[in-house]
Amino acid sequence: MSNSRIGIALSALLAAWLLAACAAPAPRSAITPTASASSWAARYGEYYQRNWGVEIAGVRRVSSGYLLEFRYRVIDPEKAKPLTEKAARPYLHDEASGATLAVPALEKIGEVRQTAKPVADRVYYMIFGNPGQLVKPGNRVSVVIGKFRVDGLIVQ
């Protein structure tokens, strides 16, 4: 076999291998929660900025995984008011376990969330209890606060 035929055969084999590698989806374990969270923000972030006046920072485990922290940055305080209303009872729903988690209320402090009037360019948070560490890193969750609903957030 001549060198040119070997080169053509190797090129064809390499092209076929690259095509197969690009067509196959990445295994779920290869997708890191951080990479998935940033792709979520790229896809849906503009909707929440335009309609709710907030930029979603995400959900992450804190306190050894027994609590979950939802963070968002206020862009338009007027549109973001419903997120800080005391009457709205926020909850977090985990798709994998089906668990619905609430914001814990402490006796002398009240709910572990911010309810002050929203201010532009400030980061706000709320804490959800995660008893038994039901929600794991990489799980998809929804956060609901009154009429506000954000789906498909990936826990970091």
DRENTI-855351 format. One record per atom (N, C-alpha, C): residue number from 1; residue in one letter; atom name; x, y, z. Coordinates in steps of 0.1 Angstrom, whole numbers, plus 5000, padded with zeros to 4 digits. Example, Ala and Ser with C-alpha at 12.3 -4.5 7.8 and 13.67 -1.06 7.14 Angstrom:
BEGIN
SESE  lodren  lovo  vodo  east  north    up
SESE       1     a     N  5132   4943  5078
SESE       1     a    CA  5123   4955  5078
SESE       1     a     C  5132   4967  5078
SESE       2     s     N  5128   4978  5071
SESE       2     s    CA  5137   4989  5071
SESE       2     s     C  5129   5000  5079
! end
This chain:
BEGIN
SESE  lodren  lovo  vodo  east  north    up
SESE       1     m     N  5009   4988  5000
SESE       1     m    CA  5000   5000  5000
SESE       1     m     C  5009   5012  5000
SESE       2     s     N  5006   5022  4992
SESE       2     s    CA  5014   5034  4991
SESE       2     s     C  5011   5043  5003
SESE       3     n     N  5021   5052  5005
SESE       3     n    CA  5020   5062  5016
SESE       3     n     C  5007   5071  5014
SESE       4     s     N  5004   5074  5002
SESE       4     s    CA  4992   5083  5000
SESE       4     s     C  4979   5076  5004
SESE       5     r     N  4978   5063  5001
SESE       5     r    CA  4966   5055  5004
SESE       5     r     C  4965   5053  5019
SESE       6     i     N  4977   5051  5026
SESE       6     i    CA  4977   5050  5040
SESE       6     i     C  4972   5063  5047
SESE       7     g     N  4977   5074  5041
SESE       7     g    CA  4973   5087  5047
SESE       7     g     C  4958   5090  5045
SESE       8     i     N  4953   5086  5033
SESE       8     i    CA  4939   5088  5031
SESE       8     i     C  4930   5079  5040
SESE       9     a     N  4935   5067  5042
SESE       9     a    CA  4928   5057  5051
SESE       9     a     C  4928   5062  5065
SESE      10     l     N  4939   5067  5070
SESE      10     l    CA  4940   5073  5083
SESE      10     l     C  4932   5085  5085
SESE      11     s     N  4932   5094  5075
SESE      11     s    CA  4923   5106  5075
SESE      11     s     C  4909   5102  5076
SESE      12     a     N  4904   5092  5068
SESE      12     a    CA  4890   5088  5069
SESE      12     a     C  4887   5082  5082
SESE      13     l     N  4896   5074  5088
SESE      13     l    CA  4894   5068  5101
SESE      13     l     C  4893   5079  5112
SESE      14     l     N  4901   5088  5111
SESE      14     l    CA  4901   5099  5121
SESE      14     l     C  4888   5107  5120
SESE      15     a     N  4884   5110  5108
SESE      15     a    CA  4872   5118  5105
SESE      15     a     C  4860   5110  5111
SESE      16     a     N  4859   5097  5108
SESE      16     a    CA  4848   5089  5113
SESE      16     a     C  4848   5089  5129
SESE      17     w     N  4860   5088  5135
SESE      17     w    CA  4861   5087  5149
SESE      17     w     C  4856   5101  5155
SESE      18     l     N  4861   5112  5149
SESE      18     l    CA  4857   5125  5154
SESE      18     l     C  4842   5127  5153
SESE      19     l     N  4836   5123  5142
SESE      19     l    CA  4822   5124  5139
SESE      19     l     C  4814   5116  5150
SESE      20     a     N  4818   5104  5153
SESE      20     a    CA  4812   5096  5163
SESE      20     a     C  4813   5102  5176
SESE      21     a     N  4824   5107  5180
SESE      21     a    CA  4827   5113  5193
SESE      21     a     C  4818   5126  5195
SESE      22     c     N  4816   5134  5184
SESE      22     c    CA  4808   5146  5185
SESE      22     c     C  4793   5143  5186
SESE      23     a     N  4789   5132  5179
SESE      23     a    CA  4775   5128  5179
SESE      23     a     C  4770   5122  5192
SESE      24     a     N  4779   5116  5199
SESE      24     a    CA  4775   5109  5212
SESE      24     a     C  4773   5119  5223
SESE      25     p     N  4763   5118  5231
SESE      25     p    CA  4761   5128  5242
SESE      25     p     C  4771   5125  5253
SESE      26     a     N  4775   5135  5260
SESE      26     a    CA  4784   5133  5271
SESE      26     a     C  4777   5126  5282
SESE      27     p     N  4784   5117  5289
SESE      27     p    CA  4777   5110  5300
SESE      27     p     C  4774   5120  5311
SESE      28     r     N  4763   5118  5318
SESE      28     r    CA  4758   5127  5328
SESE      28     r     C  4769   5131  5339
SESE      29     s     N  4777   5121  5342
SESE      29     s    CA  4787   5124  5352
SESE      29     s     C  4798   5133  5347
SESE      30     a     N  4799   5134  5334
SESE      30     a    CA  4810   5143  5328
SESE      30     a     C  4805   5157  5328
SESE      31     i     N  4792   5160  5330
SESE      31     i    CA  4787   5173  5331
SESE      31     i     C  4788   5178  5345
SESE      32     t     N  4796   5188  5348
SESE      32     t    CA  4797   5193  5361
SESE      32     t     C  4785   5202  5365
SESE      33     p     N  4781   5203  5377
SESE      33     p    CA  4770   5212  5381
SESE      33     p     C  4773   5226  5377
SESE      34     t     N  4785   5231  5379
SESE      34     t    CA  4789   5245  5376
SESE      34     t     C  4787   5247  5361
SESE      35     a     N  4792   5238  5352
SESE      35     a    CA  4790   5240  5338
SESE      35     a     C  4776   5240  5334
SESE      36     s     N  4768   5231  5340
SESE      36     s    CA  4754   5231  5337
SESE      36     s     C  4746   5243  5342
SESE      37     a     N  4750   5248  5354
SESE      37     a    CA  4744   5260  5359
SESE      37     a     C  4747   5272  5350
SESE      38     s     N  4759   5273  5345
SESE      38     s    CA  4762   5285  5336
SESE      38     s     C  4754   5283  5323
SESE      39     s     N  4752   5271  5318
SESE      39     s    CA  4745   5269  5305
SESE      39     s     C  4730   5272  5308
SESE      40     w     N  4725   5269  5320
SESE      40     w    CA  4711   5273  5324
SESE      40     w     C  4710   5288  5323
SESE      41     a     N  4719   5295  5329
SESE      41     a    CA  4719   5310  5330
SESE      41     a     C  4719   5316  5316
SESE      42     a     N  4727   5310  5307
SESE      42     a    CA  4728   5315  5293
SESE      42     a     C  4715   5313  5286
SESE      43     r     N  4708   5302  5289
SESE      43     r    CA  4695   5299  5282
SESE      43     r     C  4683   5307  5287
SESE      44     y     N  4682   5307  5300
SESE      44     y    CA  4670   5313  5307
SESE      44     y     C  4672   5326  5314
SESE      45     g     N  4684   5330  5316
SESE      45     g    CA  4687   5342  5325
SESE      45     g     C  4680   5354  5320
SESE      46     e     N  4680   5356  5307
SESE      46     e    CA  4674   5369  5302
SESE      46     e     C  4659   5370  5305
SESE      47     y     N  4652   5359  5305
SESE      47     y    CA  4638   5359  5308
SESE      47     y     C  4635   5364  5322
SESE      48     y     N  4643   5359  5332
SESE      48     y    CA  4641   5364  5346
SESE      48     y     C  4646   5378  5348
SESE      49     q     N  4656   5382  5340
SESE      49     q    CA  4660   5396  5341
SESE      49     q     C  4649   5406  5336
SESE      50     r     N  4643   5402  5324
SESE      50     r    CA  4633   5410  5318
SESE      50     r     C  4620   5410  5325
SESE      51     n     N  4615   5398  5330
SESE      51     n    CA  4602   5397  5335
SESE      51     n     C  4601   5399  5350
SESE      52     w     N  4612   5395  5358
SESE      52     w    CA  4612   5396  5372
SESE      52     w     C  4622   5405  5378
SESE      53     g     N  4631   5411  5370
SESE      53     g    CA  4641   5420  5374
SESE      53     g     C  4652   5414  5383
SESE      54     v     N  4655   5401  5381
SESE      54     v    CA  4665   5395  5389
SESE      54     v     C  4674   5387  5380
SESE      55     e     N  4686   5385  5385
SESE      55     e    CA  4696   5376  5378
SESE      55     e     C  4698   5364  5388
SESE      56     i     N  4695   5352  5383
SESE      56     i    CA  4695   5341  5392
SESE      56     i     C  4710   5336  5393
SESE      57     a     N  4714   5335  5406
SESE      57     a    CA  4728   5331  5408
SESE      57     a     C  4728   5316  5410
SESE      58     g     N  4717   5310  5415
SESE      58     g    CA  4716   5295  5416
SESE      58     g     C  4713   5290  5430
SESE      59     v     N  4714   5277  5431
SESE      59     v    CA  4712   5270  5444
SESE      59     v     C  4724   5262  5447
SESE      60     r     N  4728   5263  5459
SESE      60     r    CA  4740   5255  5464
SESE      60     r     C  4738   5250  5478
SESE      61     r     N  4744   5239  5480
SESE      61     r    CA  4744   5232  5493
SESE      61     r     C  4753   5240  5503
SESE      62     v     N  4748   5242  5515
SESE      62     v    CA  4756   5248  5526
SESE      62     v     C  4753   5240  5539
SESE      63     s     N  4762   5243  5549
SESE      63     s    CA  4760   5236  5562
SESE      63     s     C  4760   5221  5560
SESE      64     s     N  4771   5216  5553
SESE      64     s    CA  4773   5202  5551
SESE      64     s     C  4762   5195  5544
SESE      65     g     N  4754   5203  5536
SESE      65     g    CA  4744   5197  5528
SESE      65     g     C  4730   5197  5535
SESE      66     y     N  4729   5201  5547
SESE      66     y    CA  4716   5201  5554
SESE      66     y     C  4708   5213  5551
SESE      67     l     N  4714   5223  5544
SESE      67     l    CA  4706   5235  5540
SESE      67     l     C  4709   5238  5525
SESE      68     l     N  4700   5244  5518
SESE      68     l    CA  4702   5248  5504
SESE      68     l     C  4700   5263  5504
SESE      69     e     N  4709   5270  5497
SESE      69     e    CA  4708   5285  5496
SESE      69     e     C  4705   5288  5481
SESE      70     f     N  4694   5296  5480
SESE      70     f    CA  4690   5301  5467
SESE      70     f     C  4694   5316  5467
SESE      71     r     N  4702   5320  5457
SESE      71     r    CA  4707   5334  5456
SESE      71     r     C  4702   5340  5443
SESE      72     y     N  4699   5353  5443
SESE      72     y    CA  4696   5361  5431
SESE      72     y     C  4700   5375  5434
SESE      73     r     N  4704   5382  5422
SESE      73     r    CA  4708   5396  5423
SESE      73     r     C  4697   5404  5417
SESE      74     v     N  4693   5415  5424
SESE      74     v    CA  4682   5424  5419
SESE      74     v     C  4687   5433  5409
SESE      75     i     N  4680   5434  5398
SESE      75     i    CA  4684   5443  5387
SESE      75     i     C  4673   5455  5387
SESE      76     d     N  4661   5451  5388
SESE      76     d    CA  4650   5461  5388
SESE      76     d     C  4642   5459  5401
SESE      77     p     N  4643   5467  5411
SESE      77     p    CA  4637   5465  5424
SESE      77     p     C  4621   5465  5423
SESE      78     e     N  4615   5472  5414
SESE      78     e    CA  4601   5472  5412
SESE      78     e     C  4596   5458  5408
SESE      79     k     N  4602   5453  5398
SESE      79     k    CA  4598   5439  5393
SESE      79     k     C  4601   5428  5403
SESE      80     a     N  4611   5430  5411
SESE      80     a    CA  4616   5420  5421
SESE      80     a     C  4608   5420  5434
SESE      81     k     N  4599   5429  5436
SESE      81     k    CA  4591   5430  5448
SESE      81     k     C  4584   5417  5453
SESE      82     p     N  4578   5410  5443
SESE      82     p    CA  4571   5398  5448
SESE      82     p     C  4580   5387  5454
SESE      83     l     N  4593   5388  5452
SESE      83     l    CA  4602   5378  5457
SESE      83     l     C  4605   5381  5472
SESE      84     t     N  4603   5393  5477
SESE      84     t    CA  4606   5396  5491
SESE      84     t     C  4593   5398  5499
SESE      85     e     N  4581   5396  5493
SESE      85     e    CA  4569   5397  5501
SESE      85     e     C  4568   5387  5512
SESE      86     k     N  4565   5392  5524
SESE      86     k    CA  4564   5383  5535
SESE      86     k     C  4552   5373  5534
SESE      87     a     N  4542   5376  5527
SESE      87     a    CA  4530   5368  5526
SESE      87     a     C  4533   5356  5517
SESE      88     a     N  4542   5357  5507
SESE      88     a    CA  4545   5346  5498
SESE      88     a     C  4553   5336  5506
SESE      89     r     N  4549   5323  5505
SESE      89     r    CA  4556   5312  5512
SESE      89     r     C  4565   5305  5501
SESE      90     p     N  4578   5307  5502
SESE      90     p    CA  4586   5300  5492
SESE      90     p     C  4588   5285  5495
SESE      91     y     N  4590   5278  5485
SESE      91     y    CA  4594   5264  5486
SESE      91     y     C  4603   5259  5475
SESE      92     l     N  4610   5249  5477
SESE      92     l    CA  4619   5243  5467
SESE      92     l     C  4615   5229  5464
SESE      93     h     N  4613   5225  5452
SESE      93     h    CA  4609   5212  5448
SESE      93     h     C  4621   5205  5441
SESE      94     d     N  4624   5193  5446
SESE      94     d    CA  4635   5185  5439
SESE      94     d     C  4629   5175  5430
SESE      95     e     N  4633   5175  5417
SESE      95     e    CA  4628   5166  5407
SESE      95     e     C  4631   5151  5410
SESE      96     a     N  4643   5148  5415
SESE      96     a    CA  4648   5135  5417
SESE      96     a     C  4641   5128  5428
SESE      97     s     N  4640   5134  5439
SESE      97     s    CA  4633   5127  5451
SESE      97     s     C  4619   5131  5452
SESE      98     g     N  4614   5141  5446
SESE      98     g    CA  4600   5145  5447
SESE      98     g     C  4598   5153  5460
SESE      99     a     N  4608   5156  5467
SESE      99     a    CA  4607   5163  5480
SESE      99     a     C  4604   5178  5478
SESE     100     t     N  4596   5184  5486
SESE     100     t    CA  4593   5198  5486
SESE     100     t     C  4598   5203  5500
SESE     101     l     N  4607   5213  5499
SESE     101     l    CA  4614   5218  5510
SESE     101     l     C  4610   5233  5513
SESE     102     a     N  4608   5236  5526
SESE     102     a    CA  4604   5249  5530
SESE     102     a     C  4615   5257  5536
SESE     103     v     N  4613   5270  5537
SESE     103     v    CA  4622   5279  5544
SESE     103     v     C  4620   5277  5559
SESE     104     p     N  4630   5273  5566
SESE     104     p    CA  4628   5271  5581
SESE     104     p     C  4625   5285  5588
SESE     105     a     N  4617   5284  5598
SESE     105     a    CA  4614   5296  5606
SESE     105     a     C  4619   5294  5620
SESE     106     l     N  4628   5303  5624
SESE     106     l    CA  4634   5302  5638
SESE     106     l     C  4625   5310  5647
SESE     107     e     N  4625   5306  5660
SESE     107     e    CA  4616   5312  5670
SESE     107     e     C  4618   5327  5671
SESE     108     k     N  4630   5332  5673
SESE     108     k    CA  4632   5346  5675
SESE     108     k     C  4636   5354  5663
SESE     109     i     N  4639   5347  5652
SESE     109     i    CA  4644   5354  5640
SESE     109     i     C  4633   5354  5629
SESE     110     g     N  4625   5343  5628
SESE     110     g    CA  4616   5342  5618
SESE     110     g     C  4621   5334  5606
SESE     111     e     N  4616   5335  5594
SESE     111     e    CA  4621   5328  5583
SESE     111     e     C  4635   5332  5579
SESE     112     v     N  4642   5322  5574
SESE     112     v    CA  4656   5325  5570
SESE     112     v     C  4656   5329  5556
SESE     113     r     N  4651   5341  5554
SESE     113     r    CA  4651   5347  5540
SESE     113     r     C  4650   5362  5542
SESE     114     q     N  4654   5369  5532
SESE     114     q    CA  4653   5384  5532
SESE     114     q     C  4640   5389  5527
SESE     115     t     N  4634   5398  5535
SESE     115     t    CA  4621   5404  5531
SESE     115     t     C  4621   5419  5530
SESE     116     a     N  4633   5425  5531
SESE     116     a    CA  4634   5439  5530
SESE     116     a     C  4631   5444  5516
SESE     117     k     N  4628   5456  5514
SESE     117     k    CA  4625   5462  5501
SESE     117     k     C  4637   5460  5492
SESE     118     p     N  4635   5454  5480
SESE     118     p    CA  4647   5451  5471
SESE     118     p     C  4654   5464  5467
SESE     119     v     N  4667   5463  5466
SESE     119     v    CA  4676   5474  5462
SESE     119     v     C  4684   5469  5450
SESE     120     a     N  4685   5477  5440
SESE     120     a    CA  4692   5474  5427
SESE     120     a     C  4706   5470  5430
SESE     121     d     N  4711   5460  5423
SESE     121     d    CA  4725   5455  5424
SESE     121     d     C  4729   5449  5437
SESE     122     r     N  4719   5444  5445
SESE     122     r    CA  4722   5437  5457
SESE     122     r     C  4719   5422  5455
SESE     123     v     N  4726   5414  5462
SESE     123     v    CA  4724   5399  5462
SESE     123     v     C  4715   5395  5474
SESE     124     y     N  4704   5388  5471
SESE     124     y    CA  4695   5384  5481
SESE     124     y     C  4696   5368  5482
SESE     125     y     N  4692   5363  5493
SESE     125     y    CA  4692   5348  5494
SESE     125     y     C  4680   5343  5502
SESE     126     m     N  4678   5331  5502
SESE     126     m    CA  4669   5324  5511
SESE     126     m     C  4674   5310  5513
SESE     127     i     N  4672   5305  5525
SESE     127     i    CA  4677   5292  5529
SESE     127     i     C  4665   5282  5530
SESE     128     f     N  4667   5270  5524
SESE     128     f    CA  4657   5259  5525
SESE     128     f     C  4663   5248  5533
SESE     129     g     N  4656   5242  5542
SESE     129     g    CA  4660   5231  5549
SESE     129     g     C  4662   5219  5540
SESE     130     n     N  4671   5210  5542
SESE     130     n    CA  4674   5198  5534
SESE     130     n     C  4676   5186  5544
SESE     131     p     N  4665   5182  5551
SESE     131     p    CA  4667   5172  5561
SESE     131     p     C  4671   5159  5554
SESE     132     g     N  4680   5152  5561
SESE     132     g    CA  4685   5139  5555
SESE     132     g     C  4692   5141  5542
SESE     133     q     N  4696   5153  5539
SESE     133     q    CA  4703   5156  5526
SESE     133     q     C  4696   5149  5514
SESE     134     l     N  4683   5151  5513
SESE     134     l    CA  4676   5146  5502
SESE     134     l     C  4680   5151  5489
SESE     135     v     N  4683   5164  5488
SESE     135     v    CA  4687   5170  5476
SESE     135     v     C  4702   5169  5474
SESE     136     k     N  4707   5163  5464
SESE     136     k    CA  4721   5161  5462
SESE     136     k     C  4727   5171  5451
SESE     137     p     N  4740   5173  5451
SESE     137     p    CA  4746   5181  5441
SESE     137     p     C  4743   5175  5427
SESE     138     g     N  4740   5184  5417
SESE     138     g    CA  4737   5179  5404
SESE     138     g     C  4722   5177  5402
SESE     139     n     N  4714   5177  5412
SESE     139     n    CA  4699   5175  5411
SESE     139     n     C  4693   5188  5405
SESE     140     r     N  4682   5186  5398
SESE     140     r    CA  4675   5197  5392
SESE     140     r     C  4664   5201  5402
SESE     141     v     N  4662   5214  5405
SESE     141     v    CA  4652   5218  5414
SESE     141     v     C  4644   5230  5409
SESE     142     s     N  4632   5232  5414
SESE     142     s    CA  4624   5244  5411
SESE     142     s     C  4623   5252  5424
SESE     143     v     N  4623   5265  5423
SESE     143     v    CA  4621   5274  5434
SESE     143     v     C  4608   5282  5431
SESE     144     v     N  4599   5282  5440
SESE     144     v    CA  4586   5289  5438
SESE     144     v     C  4584   5299  5450
SESE     145     i     N  4581   5311  5446
SESE     145     i    CA  4579   5322  5456
SESE     145     i     C  4566   5329  5451
SESE     146     g     N  4555   5326  5456
SESE     146     g    CA  4542   5332  5451
SESE     146     g     C  4540   5329  5437
SESE     147     k     N  4539   5339  5428
SESE     147     k    CA  4537   5336  5414
SESE     147     k     C  4551   5334  5406
SESE     148     f     N  4562   5337  5413
SESE     148     f    CA  4575   5335  5407
SESE     148     f     C  4578   5321  5408
SESE     149     r     N  4583   5316  5396
SESE     149     r    CA  4587   5302  5396
SESE     149     r     C  4600   5300  5386
SESE     150     v     N  4610   5294  5391
SESE     150     v    CA  4622   5291  5383
SESE     150     v     C  4624   5276  5384
SESE     151     d     N  4624   5270  5372
SESE     151     d    CA  4626   5255  5370
SESE     151     d     C  4639   5252  5365
SESE     152     g     N  4643   5240  5368
SESE     152     g    CA  4655   5234  5362
SESE     152     g     C  4669   5239  5367
SESE     153     l     N  4669   5245  5379
SESE     153     l    CA  4681   5250  5385
SESE     153     l     C  4689   5237  5390
SESE     154     i     N  4702   5238  5388
SESE     154     i    CA  4710   5226  5391
SESE     154     i     C  4718   5230  5404
SESE     155     v     N  4716   5221  5414
SESE     155     v    CA  4722   5223  5427
SESE     155     v     C  4737   5221  5426
SESE     156     q     N  4745   5231  5431
SESE     156     q    CA  4759   5230  5431
SESE     156     q     C  4765   5224  5444
! end
